[in-house]
Each structure stands twice: as C-alpha cells, then as structure tokens.
Amino acid sequence: MDIDKALQSCDQGKPIILLAHQPKAAQEALESKYNINLILSGHTHGGQMFPLHLVAYMNNPYFAGLYKTGEHSYVYVSQGTLYYSIPMRIFTTMEITEVILQMSH
C-alpha cells in the first residue's frame, strides 16, 4: 500500500477516512505521518472456522469489531458475509455493517 499516494492530497484539517482491505495495512497507516480518524477494514472473515480463528487472530493487529487507536482515531474490521476457499463458516457470524457518520459539536 502506498500511503503517501493515497493520502497526500487530503486536507489534514478535516477528518480522514481510509479504506484498507487488510488490518495489517490499517496498522501501517496508523504508524504513518497522517492523522487518520477512521480506517475501515475487513479481510479476516472472522476467522471463518476453527482453527483458522486462531491463525487470523494471531496474524492481524485488528481482528473484528471497533478499536479505539488514539484520541480521535478508530479502526473497524468487518467480518464480512462470505468465506475464503472453503465454502463454510463455523463459530463466526456474517455481517453487513452500516457506518453512520455524524459531526461532533
């Protein structure tokens, strides 16, 4: 991921939202010089099934759900609705996430 190419034209005075397919890319973005307020990610499939839960959890800095990563920074990882390779999901939920953004006062 080329974080500079993705964010260099962003106004740092306004909220920045980044879509990053993999949570590892989210971690890289948070370690950059940019002040990113929200990163939306996926890729983990919630681990899909045992024992892949453990592998996905151990290999990703963010696994599923919402994480507060700074005073004004968040990462959200969706478990998604499908699967990878093997057409099944066991002990994980499918989700479609609706993100509603509101101005703070």
N, C-alpha and C positions, 0 to 999 in steps of 0.2 A: 504494500500500500504506500502510495506517495502522499503523505500527509500534507506536505507543503503545497503540492499541486491542488489538493482537494480544498485547502482552507486559506491559501494566501490572499484570495480576494474577499474574504469575509470581513465584515466590519466588526472589529473586536469590541466595539461599544454596544453591540446588540447581541442577543442570545444566539448561540451557535448550536445547531443540532446536526449530528453526524450519523449517517447510516453506515455501519460496519458489519459485514456479514459474519465474521468470526469474533468471538470475545477476545482473542489474542490481539486482534487489530484494535479493539477498544482500549486495551491496556497500553498499546504503543501510542495511540492518540492522546491518552491522558498524560503520558510522560513527555509529550511534545511541548513546544513553547506556546501553544494555543490554549486559550481559555474556553474549553468546550463545556457547554452546560448540560447537554443530553446526548448520549450515544445509544442508539437503538441497534440491537444485535440479535443474532439467532444462532444457527448452525449446530447447536448441541443436541437437538431433538429430545431434550430432557433425559438423555442417556439411552433412550429407546427401549432397552430391556436389560435385565441383569445378565452378565456382569458389566455390560457396557456403561451402566450408570457410573460405576467407579472410575472407569477409564476417562469418560467425558468430564467428570468432576475433577479428577486429578490433572487433566491436561488443559484446562481452561481457567483463566483467572476469575471469570464470572460464569456461572453455570445456568441459572434460571432465575427469573424474577428481577426485582428492582434493587439496585445497590446505590447507596449514597457514597460518592467517592471524594467529595470535597464539600466546602461550604455551599457552593452553588452548582455542583456537578453530580450527575447521576448516570448510571448505566442500566439499561433494561435489556434483558435477554429473554426472548420469546422461545418457548419450546416448540412452536410451530404446529402444523397439522399432519405432516407426513412422516416419512421414515427414510432411512438411508439403507440401501442394499436389500436387507431382509424385510419383506412386506408385513411387519408387525410391530406393535408397541406393547410392552408389558410393564406394569407398575410405573407408568408415567402418563400424564394427561396430554391431550392435544389442546391447543388454544389458538384462538384468533384474538389478538389484542387490539383494543381501541385506545388510542392515546389522545387525550383531550388536553390541549394547551391553553392556559389562562394567563393573562397578565397579572403580575403581582402589584400590589399597591403600596 
